[in-house]
Amino acid sequence: MITALAVWTPDPVSLVLIALLGGWYATAVRRVRRGGGHWPRARSVTWFGGGLGAYALATLSSIGAYSDVLFSMRAAQVILLLMVAPLGLALGAPLTLLRETAPPGLVARLRSALHSRFCRVLAFPATASALLIATPWALYFTDWYPAVLRSPVLDELTRLALLLIGFAYFWSRLQLDPVPRGYPHLVSVWITFAEVVFDAALGLTLWFSGHLVAADYYQSLGRAWGPDLRLDQTIGAGVLWIVGDLAGLPFLGALLNRMSRQDAEQAVRIDRELDEREAEQSSDRPWWEDDPVLSERFRRR
């Protein structure tokens, strides 16, 4: 078991993607700071640790090495690529960083793309949520899953698709980056609870179902070590259910943090508006009311 955990696989696509995204982000952050701007360190930590770190764990560690051999390892990879890594990337606010460092022409195209019909539909709460919830069901209960196990090209494309679907969900729900239209964060909180229900349903279905997913493929491997096919799928179902729900806790925490910050900003804005109205009303008073002698004389009359 210890040997298995120590296994790493040099996946070229993952290495290139991590190098490109990590290099761009680090360069852009340095550019912001050299220009006198401020970029929160927490965003960099979530980008590299929670985002690229989780992606590396899913594709380069023993999880990636055994994802074609064990159902449970593939389940862990799916959760990392769909729930964990995209959340870390979204918390890194890459679109905001791109807007602050990219050439004006690229920023204009980005702004135009964000307000396109495609992005408006994608950022709609029901759309992004449906994609996130339906993707695992489609993966495990169609021919998609066996095809992924047999095709390295489709495997890589599926990994990227999971990452992009997860990022679209967290980008539209957190609204940390620019979005076509803002929605109340309370909507996202209710969506999170609905997602918990669907995660549980998926896990329980795989757990108690008499059907073994991709049984022909796994039997053809002739694996003589580790759990049998039924136990392996049961472990994977538990990963999809329990770990999937646990992975949603940081998202819920980020949502609540965003809600508290917005409430504080709104309170400051309301106080400022009230102060401005009070100042305008006081400026409309006659000048003699502020003079102690004249104000007393007019009161006597």
N, C-alpha and C positions, 0 to 999 in steps of 0.2 A: 504493500500500500504506500509506504514511504517512497519507494522507487517510482511508483506511478505518479505521485504528486510532484516529484522532482523532474519529470519529463517536460521538455519544452520543444515546440516545433517551429522552425523558421518559415512561417508563412509569408511569402514575398509580398502579396497584395497588402496584407496587414502592416508589414514593416514599412512599405512605401507610404501607405495612408497615414500612419502614425508620424512618420518623419515629416511629411508635407504639412499636415495640420499642426503638429507641434512647432515646427520651424516657423510657419506663418504667424502663429499666435504669439510666440516669443518675440519675433521681430516687430510685430505691430504694437505690442505692449511697450517695448523699448522706444519706439517712435513716439508714442503718446507721451511718455514720461520725459523724453528729451525735449519735446515741444512745450514742456511746462504743465502738461495736463496730469490728471490723476486717474489711475486705473486701480480699482480695489484688488488687493491681494487675494481676497477670498474667491474672486472670479477666476484668477489664474490657477488657484489650488483645485477648484472644482473641474476646470477644463482638463488639466493634466492628470490629476489624481482620479477623480470620479468619472471623467469622460474617457480620455485616452488610456488611462490605467485600466479601467474596466474592460475596454475594448481589447487591450493587450492580453488581459487575463482570459478573456473569452476565446481568443483566436490563437495565442502563442503558447499558453501554459498547457498543462495536462488536460484541461477542459477541451482545448482545441485539438490536442493530439489524439484524444480518445472519443471525440465527438462522432466519428463514423463507426465506432465499435460498441459504445454503451449508450443506451437510450437516456440514462440518467445524466450523462455528460452533455449530450445534445440538449437536454432540457435546461441544464444550467447555462449553457451557451445562449439559448434563446432568451432567457430571462435577463442575462447580462447585456445582450445586444438590443433588446426591445425596451427594457425598463431602466437599467442602471447607467450604462454608458450614455444614452441620449439625455438623461436628466443632467448628468455632469456637464455635457457639452452645452445644453441649453442654459444652465446656470452660469456658464462662462460668458454669456452674452456676445457671441461671435458676430452677429449682424451689427450690433452697436459698435464694436471694435472696427469692423470693416467700414462702417459709415464714417468713423473718425479718422481713418488712415488711408482710405482708398482715394484714387484720383477723382476729381469732380464728375467726370463722365461716367465712371463706374457707379458712383453714388447715385447719380440720376437714374441710371438703369435699374439699380437696386430698388430705389423708391418706386419706380414705375412698376416693377415686377411685384412688389409687395401689395400694390393696389390693383393688381390685375384680377380678373374674374376667378382665375384658378386659385390664387392665394386667398381670396375672400371666401371661396367655398371650402378650401382646405382648413382655414382658421376657424370656420364655424364650429361651435362646440360639438354638435352631433356628428359632423364629418370626421374630425380627427379622432374622436372617441370610438366611433364605429370601426375605424381602421385599426386602432390599437387592440380592440377587443376581438375583432373578427379574424385578425391575422393568425394567431395561434390555432384557432379552430380550423381554419382553412389549411394550415400547415399539417396538422395531425390527422385530419379526417378526409383528406383527398389524396390523390396520387402525387401531390407536391413533395411530401416527406420522403417516400422511397426514391423519387427522382433526385432529390438533393443528396441522398446518401450515395448514389451511384455516379453522379456527375460533379466533378470538381468545379467546373465552370458555374453550374447552377448553384453549387454550394456557396461560392464567393459572392454571386449576385444576390443570393438570399440573405447572406450576412449583411450586405450593404443595404438591402431593402428593409430589413428589420431595424437597422440603425436609423435610416431616414424616416421611417414611419414613427418610431419612437421620438425622434427629434421634432418632427412636425407636431406631435401631440404635446410635448412639454413646451415647445416654443409658443404654441397658440394658447396654452393654458396658463403658463407662468406670466406671459406678457412682459418679460424682462427686456426683450428686444422689441423693436418696432413691429406692430401687427396691423393688418388692414383695418381692424375695428376692435375696440376693447370691449370685453364682457366682464360682468361682476365676478370676482374670484369665488363668491359663494356658489356659483354655478359649477365651478371646477371642483369644489369640495364635494358636492352631491354626486358629480360624475365619478369621483374617486371611490365613493362608497358603492356605486353601481359596478364599478370595475372589480371591486373586491368580490362581489357576488359572482360575476362571470368567471373570475379566476378560480374560485372555489368550485364552480360547476365544471369547469374544464378539468381540474385536478381530480375531482370525484368520478367524473366520467371515465377518465383514463385509468383510475385506480380500480374501480369495480367492474369495468367493462370486461367481458369475456374475450373481446377481440384484441389481439396483439398487433400493434402498429408495426408495419414493415417486417412482419414475422419471417417472410421468405428470405429477405436480405440478411437479417441477423442470424438465421439458421445456417445460411450459406457460409458464414464466417467460420463456423466450427470452433467457436471460442470455448476453451476448456477451463477457463479461470473466471473468477468473479461471480456475481449473482446470475441466476438463470434468467431467462427472458421475462418471465412473469414478475419476478422480484425486481428486476431492473426497471421494468415499466412502472411498477408500484413506487419505487424510489423516485423515478423521474416525475411521476404525477405529484408526489409530495413536494418536490422541488418547485414545480410550476405553481402549485397552490400556495404553500406556506412561504417559500422564499419570494415568490411573486408579490404576495401581500406585504411582506416585510420590506421589499424594495420600494413599495409605495409610501412608506412612512416618511422618508426624507422629502419626498415631493409634497406630502401633506404639510410637513413642517415648513417647507419653503413657501407654500401658499399662505399659511397662517402668518408667517413673517411679512410677506408682501401685503396682506390685508392690514396688519397692524401699522405698517409704515404708511400705507395710503391713508389710513384713518388719522394718523398723526399729521401728515402733510395737509389733509383736508381741514383739520382743526386749526393749524397755523394759518391757512389761507382764509378761513372764515374770520379768525381774529383780526387779521390784517384788513379785511374788507370792512369789518365793524369799526375798526379804528379810523379808517379813511372816511367812512360815513359820519362818524362823530366829529372828525376834524372839519368836514365840509359844513355840517350843521352849526358848529361853533363859529365858523368864519362868517356865517350869514347873520350873526347877531350884530346889532348896532354897536358902533365903536364906543359910545359913551357908557355902555353897560359894564365895560371893563375899567372905567375910571371911577375910583372910590368916591370922589366928591359929587360928580354929576349923577352917578347911579343912585346915590342916597337922596339927592334933591328930587329926581324924577319919581322916586318911590313915594315921597311925601305927597306929591301931587296926586 
